[in-house]
Amino acid sequence: MHDKKPSDFVDSFTDERLTIIAQALKEQCFKTDDDLQSDYDSGYSVGCTRFDRQKNKLKRMALEYDWLNISDGSNRLVMNINGAPFRFTRDDYSS
């Protein structure tokens, strides 16, 4: 069975672009986990810091890549790849 890829639905969601974004988010996630190892950190503090750092990483990436743009720079962070929107969230996507 053939699995559909995002680029099958949205031309600008290429494997290369999505991989660049995914690797940046993964890298920032692990850096945050490494930074927050004190007895005063909790799942909540790590989660909030991880969200904020990843959000800010994406915002900076919009300055680096001409195909990545910010539609709404608030904490809701809506971005687009050549006009095709996506939203950054750490919540359960199905809810």
TORPA-4810 file (N, C-alpha, C, O; in nm, 3 decimals):
<nodes>
NODE_1_0.084_-0.118_0.000_0.000_0.000_0.000_0.089_0.125_0.000_0.186_0.132_0.075_M
NODE_2_0.055_0.220_-0.082_0.132_0.343_-0.094_0.084_0.445_0.009_-0.033_0.482_0.012_H
NODE_3_0.176_0.491_0.092_0.143_0.596_0.188_0.154_0.731_0.120_0.249_0.758_0.047_D
NODE_4_0.057_0.816_0.145_0.058_0.950_0.088_0.156_1.037_0.166_0.169_1.024_0.288_K
NODE_5_0.224_1.125_0.095_0.317_1.221_0.155_0.253_1.358_0.151_0.164_1.382_0.069_K
NODE_6_0.296_1.450_0.238_0.241_1.585_0.234_0.248_1.650_0.096_0.158_1.723_0.057_P
NODE_7_0.357_1.623_0.023_0.372_1.682_-0.110_0.270_1.628_-0.210_0.250_1.688_-0.316_S
NODE_8_0.206_1.515_-0.179_0.099_1.464_-0.265_-0.025_1.553_-0.257_-0.108_1.552_-0.347_D
NODE_9_-0.035_1.629_-0.149_-0.151_1.716_-0.129_-0.118_1.863_-0.152_-0.200_1.939_-0.204_F
NODE_10_0.004_1.903_-0.112_0.047_2.043_-0.123_0.186_2.043_-0.187_0.282_1.997_-0.126_V
NODE_11_0.195_2.095_-0.308_0.321_2.091_-0.383_0.438_2.152_-0.308_0.550_2.101_-0.317_D
NODE_12_0.415_2.259_-0.235_0.526_2.328_-0.168_0.574_2.256_-0.041_0.676_2.294_0.015_S
NODE_13_0.502_2.154_0.004_0.543_2.075_0.122_0.635_1.961_0.078_0.603_1.843_0.093_F
NODE_14_0.749_1.999_0.023_0.844_1.899_-0.028_0.912_1.826_0.086_0.920_1.876_0.198_T
NODE_15_0.962_1.708_0.057_1.035_1.630_0.157_1.154_1.710_0.210_1.180_1.710_0.330_D
NODE_16_1.225_1.778_0.121_1.342_1.855_0.161_1.304_1.965_0.262_1.369_1.978_0.366_E
NODE_17_1.202_2.041_0.232_1.161_2.151_0.321_1.110_2.100_0.454_1.147_2.152_0.560_R
NODE_18_1.026_1.997_0.451_0.973_1.943_0.576_1.082_1.878_0.660_1.075_1.881_0.783_L
NODE_19_1.182_1.820_0.595_1.295_1.762_0.668_1.378_1.870_0.736_1.422_1.853_0.849_T
NODE_20_1.399_1.982_0.669_1.471_2.095_0.729_1.399_2.142_0.854_1.462_2.164_0.958_I
NODE_21_1.269_2.158_0.845_1.189_2.203_0.960_1.191_2.098_1.072_1.213_2.132_1.188_I
NODE_22_1.169_1.972_1.037_1.164_1.865_1.138_1.297_1.850_1.210_1.299_1.833_1.332_A
NODE_23_1.406_1.856_1.137_1.537_1.842_1.202_1.566_1.958_1.296_1.624_1.938_1.403_Q
NODE_24_1.526_2.079_1.258_1.546_2.195_1.345_1.464_2.181_1.473_1.512_2.212_1.582_A
NODE_25_1.340_2.135_1.460_1.255_2.116_1.579_1.309_2.005_1.669_1.308_2.019_1.792_L
NODE_26_1.354_1.897_1.609_1.410_1.785_1.687_1.537_1.829_1.760_1.556_1.797_1.877_K
NODE_27_1.624_1.900_1.690_1.748_1.947_1.750_1.719_2.039_1.869_1.782_2.026_1.974_E
NODE_28_1.625_2.130_1.852_1.591_2.223_1.960_1.528_2.149_2.077_1.551_2.185_2.193_Q
NODE_29_1.449_2.048_2.049_1.388_1.966_2.155_1.496_1.901_2.241_1.490_1.910_2.364_C
NODE_30_1.593_1.837_2.178_1.697_1.770_2.254_1.787_1.868_2.328_1.830_1.839_2.440_F
NODE_31_1.816_1.983_2.268_1.897_2.085_2.337_1.825_2.133_2.463_1.887_2.151_2.567_K
NODE_32_1.696_2.154_2.452_1.618_2.199_2.568_1.619_2.094_2.677_1.639_2.125_2.794_T
NODE_33_1.599_1.968_2.639_1.602_1.861_2.738_1.737_1.853_2.807_1.744_1.828_2.928_D
NODE_34_1.845_1.874_2.732_1.979_1.873_2.791_1.999_1.989_2.887_2.061_1.974_2.992_D
NODE_35_1.945_2.107_2.852_1.961_2.227_2.935_1.885_2.218_3.067_1.933_2.265_3.170_D
NODE_36_1.769_2.158_3.064_1.680_2.161_3.181_1.684_2.030_3.258_1.594_1.946_3.247_L
NODE_37_1.789_2.013_3.335_1.810_1.889_3.410_1.821_1.912_3.561_1.868_1.824_3.633_Q
NODE_38_1.779_2.029_3.609_1.795_2.056_3.752_1.681_1.992_3.832_1.581_1.947_3.777_S
NODE_39_1.700_1.990_3.962_1.596_1.939_4.052_1.472_2.028_4.050_1.367_1.989_4.099_D
NODE_40_1.485_2.149_3.994_1.375_2.244_3.992_1.295_2.240_3.863_1.195_2.311_3.850_Y
NODE_41_1.337_2.159_3.769_1.264_2.146_3.644_1.161_2.034_3.656_1.183_1.932_3.721_D
NODE_42_1.050_2.057_3.590_0.943_1.957_3.587_0.902_1.936_3.442_0.950_2.005_3.352_S
NODE_43_0.814_1.841_3.420_0.762_1.819_3.287_0.697_1.944_3.231_0.705_1.971_3.111_G
NODE_44_0.634_2.022_3.318_0.569_2.145_3.276_0.671_2.249_3.231_0.657_2.309_3.124_Y
NODE_45_0.774_2.270_3.313_0.873_2.373_3.277_0.950_2.333_3.151_0.980_2.417_3.066_S
NODE_46_0.981_2.205_3.138_1.050_2.158_3.018_0.959_2.173_2.896_1.004_2.219_2.791_V
NODE_47_0.832_2.136_2.910_0.738_2.146_2.799_0.717_2.288_2.752_0.714_2.315_2.632_G
NODE_48_0.701_2.380_2.847_0.682_2.521_2.811_0.806_2.578_2.745_0.796_2.650_2.645_C
NODE_49_0.922_2.548_2.799_1.047_2.598_2.742_1.071_2.538_2.605_1.114_2.608_2.513_T
NODE_50_1.043_2.409_2.590_1.060_2.343_2.461_0.970_2.409_2.356_1.015_2.438_2.245_R
NODE_51_0.844_2.433_2.390_0.752_2.497_2.297_0.804_2.635_2.255_0.808_2.666_2.136_F
NODE_52_0.844_2.716_2.352_0.886_2.852_2.322_1.014_2.853_2.238_1.026_2.932_2.144_D
NODE_53_1.108_2.769_2.270_1.233_2.764_2.193_1.209_2.714_2.051_1.268_2.767_1.957_R
NODE_54_1.125_2.614_2.035_1.096_2.566_1.901_1.021_2.671_1.819_1.048_2.689_1.701_Q
NODE_55_0.927_2.739_1.884_0.852_2.846_1.817_0.947_2.955_1.769_0.938_3.001_1.655_K
NODE_56_1.037_2.997_1.856_1.132_3.102_1.820_1.232_3.055_1.714_1.276_3.134_1.631_N
NODE_57_1.268_2.929_1.717_1.357_2.872_1.613_1.288_2.883_1.477_1.351_2.923_1.379_K
NODE_58_1.159_2.846_1.470_1.086_2.856_1.345_1.079_3.000_1.295_1.092_3.026_1.176_L
NODE_59_1.058_3.093_1.386_1.051_3.234_1.347_1.183_3.280_1.286_1.184_3.352_1.186_K
NODE_60_1.293_3.239_1.344_1.425_3.276_1.289_1.450_3.210_1.155_1.514_3.267_1.067_R
NODE_61_1.401_3.088_1.141_1.419_3.017_1.015_1.348_3.089_0.900_1.390_3.080_0.785_M
NODE_62_1.240_3.162_0.932_1.168_3.238_0.829_1.256_3.348_0.770_1.233_3.392_0.658_A
NODE_63_1.356_3.393_0.844_1.450_3.492_0.794_1.557_3.427_0.706_1.620_3.493_0.623_L
NODE_64_1.576_3.299_0.725_1.683_3.225_0.657_1.638_3.163_0.524_1.716_3.154_0.430_E
NODE_65_1.513_3.121_0.518_1.461_3.052_0.400_1.352_3.136_0.335_1.255_3.174_0.401_Y
NODE_66_1.366_3.164_0.206_1.268_3.250_0.138_1.134_3.181_0.117_1.034_3.248_0.091_D
NODE_67_1.128_3.050_0.127_1.004_2.975_0.110_0.923_2.964_0.239_0.808_2.920_0.236_W
NODE_68_0.982_3.002_0.353_0.916_2.990_0.484_0.877_3.129_0.533_0.962_3.217_0.543_L
NODE_69_0.749_3.148_0.562_0.698_3.279_0.603_0.607_3.269_0.724_0.547_3.164_0.750_N
NODE_70_0.596_3.378_0.796_0.510_3.386_0.914_0.380_3.455_0.877_0.381_3.566_0.823_I
NODE_71_0.268_3.388_0.904_0.136_3.447_0.882_0.083_3.510_1.010_0.020_3.616_1.005_S
NODE_72_0.108_3.447_1.124_0.065_3.496_1.255_0.178_3.464_1.353_0.200_3.347_1.387_D
NODE_73_0.250_3.565_1.398_0.367_3.547_1.482_0.338_3.536_1.631_0.431_3.532_1.711_G
NODE_74_0.211_3.531_1.669_0.176_3.517_1.811_0.209_3.376_1.858_0.267_3.297_1.783_S
NODE_75_0.172_3.344_1.981_0.195_3.208_2.032_0.116_3.102_1.955_0.143_2.983_1.969_N
NODE_76_0.019_3.145_1.873_-0.053_3.049_1.788_0.034_3.007_1.671_0.010_2.902_1.612_R
NODE_77_0.133_3.085_1.637_0.229_3.066_1.528_0.173_2.990_1.407_0.177_2.867_1.400_L
NODE_78_0.122_3.067_1.316_0.081_3.014_1.187_0.185_3.057_1.086_0.217_3.176_1.075_V
NODE_79_0.237_2.962_1.012_0.339_2.990_0.911_0.291_2.936_0.778_0.187_2.871_0.770_M
NODE_80_0.368_2.963_0.675_0.335_2.905_0.545_0.462_2.875_0.467_0.566_2.939_0.485_N
NODE_81_0.449_2.777_0.381_0.556_2.741_0.288_0.505_2.778_0.150_0.416_2.713_0.095_I
NODE_82_0.563_2.884_0.095_0.517_2.937_-0.034_0.366_2.956_-0.039_0.302_2.923_-0.139_N
NODE_83_0.311_3.009_0.068_0.169_3.041_0.073_0.079_2.931_0.129_-0.036_2.959_0.160_G
NODE_84_0.127_2.809_0.142_0.048_2.699_0.197_0.064_2.699_0.349_0.173_2.675_0.399_A
NODE_85_-0.044_2.727_0.424_-0.032_2.747_0.568_-0.015_2.617_0.647_-0.060_2.510_0.607_P
NODE_86_0.052_2.631_0.760_0.057_2.526_0.861_0.069_2.593_0.997_0.113_2.708_1.006_F
NODE_87_0.031_2.522_1.102_0.034_2.577_1.237_0.128_2.494_1.322_0.124_2.371_1.318_R
NODE_88_0.213_2.561_1.398_0.301_2.493_1.492_0.226_2.477_1.623_0.177_2.575_1.680_F
NODE_89_0.217_2.354_1.670_0.153_2.326_1.797_0.218_2.205_1.861_0.269_2.117_1.792_T
NODE_90_0.217_2.201_1.992_0.267_2.086_2.065_0.151_2.008_2.126_0.173_1.911_2.198_R
NODE_91_0.029_2.050_2.096_-0.089_1.983_2.151_-0.121_1.857_2.072_-0.062_1.828_1.968_D
NODE_92_-0.215_1.783_2.124_-0.269_1.667_2.052_-0.345_1.719_1.931_-0.448_1.784_1.946_D
NODE_93_-0.294_1.692_1.811_-0.351_1.748_1.689_-0.498_1.707_1.669_-0.573_1.780_1.605_Y
NODE_94_-0.538_1.593_1.721_-0.676_1.547_1.697_-0.778_1.618_1.786_-0.898_1.610_1.761_S
NODE_95_-0.730_1.687_1.889_-0.824_1.760_1.975_-0.812_1.905_1.942_-0.880_1.988_2.001_S
</nodes>
